[in-house]
């Protein structure tokens, strides 16, 4: 039995089609009810600041309860807790978007932490003088 050259060409084309690079995934646009990424990133920074300072139901160094800080946060950004929760759930199910936002959140929290560290260092130097 002899193999025809066109069989080889057909086999090569078939195998080549199987290994072709995949097109990049298209991100689905956010529904209208989802808080936009930039605003959600800002909100997440503030949420992590509240959570970082929280001790039980109160916030460190404050007489207000954490819920009061959250209510101020919702008012500051003109959203409701339900909007935040549903938007967080949406982003949590869209890992690429959530990862992208959290890269920015971590960067911003690092900047804030560095500034606070510098201020504390300046205060320590003033006390020593």
N, C-alpha and C positions, 0 to 999 in steps of 0.2 A: 504494500500500500504506500503510495507516494503522497507526500504532503504538498498541496498546492500552495504557491506563494501568497495567494490572496487570503488563505486561511491564517497564515502567519500575520499578515497585515491586520486582518479582522481581530485576531487574538490580541495583538499589540494595542490596537485602538481600544478594545474593551478593557484591558488592564489599565491603560492610561486614563480612561474615564473614571475608573474606580479610585484612582489616587490623586485626582485633580484637587487643588486647594478649594476649600469651602469659602463661600462668600462670607464676609463679616456679618455678624448678627446685627440686625437693625433693632435699635431700642424702640420700644413702643412709647408713644408720647403719653405724658401723664394725663389722666382724666381731669376735668375742670375742678373737681372737688378736692384734689390733692394740693397741699401747700407746695409752692415752687421750691426747687432744690436750694437756691440761694437763701431764701427766707428760712427754710427748714434747717439749714446748716446753722444759721444764726441762733435759732431757737434751741437746737441741740447743744450748742456751746453753753447757753444760759442754763439749760436743764442740768448739764453736767456740773456746772458751778454750784447750783443749788444742791444737787446730790452729794457733791464733794464736801460741802460745808454742813451737811445734815447730820444730826445726832438724834436718832429716834424720830419723834414728830417735830422737833424744833431744829432751827438752823443755828449753828455755832455762833456765839456772840450776839444773838438777837433774841428778843422776847417774842417774836412772831413765830407762828407755826409754819412748817414747810408749805402747807396748803395755801397759806396767805401769800407766800412767795410765788407759788404757781399761779394763783389767781391774778397777781400783778403781771406775771409773765404773759398770760393769755390776753390780758388787757393791753399790755405793751405792744404785742404783735397783732392785735385785732382779730384774734381767733378764739375758738372755744376749745375746751379740753377734748371734746368729741372729735373736732377737726384734727387736732394734733394726733390723737390716738389712731384715727382711721388713716391719716397720712403716714404715720409711723409704720402701721401694718402694711400699707402699700409698698413703701420703700424696703421694708424688711423682706418682702417677697420678690424684690427686684435687686438682687445682690450687687450688680454692677453700680447701680445708682447709690445704694447705701454705702458701698465701699468708697466711692468717689466723695460722698459727703463726709464720711468719717475721716478721710485723709485730711480734709480741710478743718474739721472739728479738732482733731489732734494737733494740727499745726497751730491753730488759734489758741488752744488751751496751753500749748507749750510757750507761745509768745507771752501770754498773760502770766504764766508761772515764772518766766524769766524776769519780767518786769517787777513782779512782786518780790522775787529773790533779790533783785538789785536794790529795791527800796528798803528791804530788811537789812541788807548789808550796809547801806548808807546810814540807817538808824543806829546800827551797832557801832559804826565808826564815830558817829556823833557822841554816843554815850562814853566811848573810851577817851575822848578829848576832854 
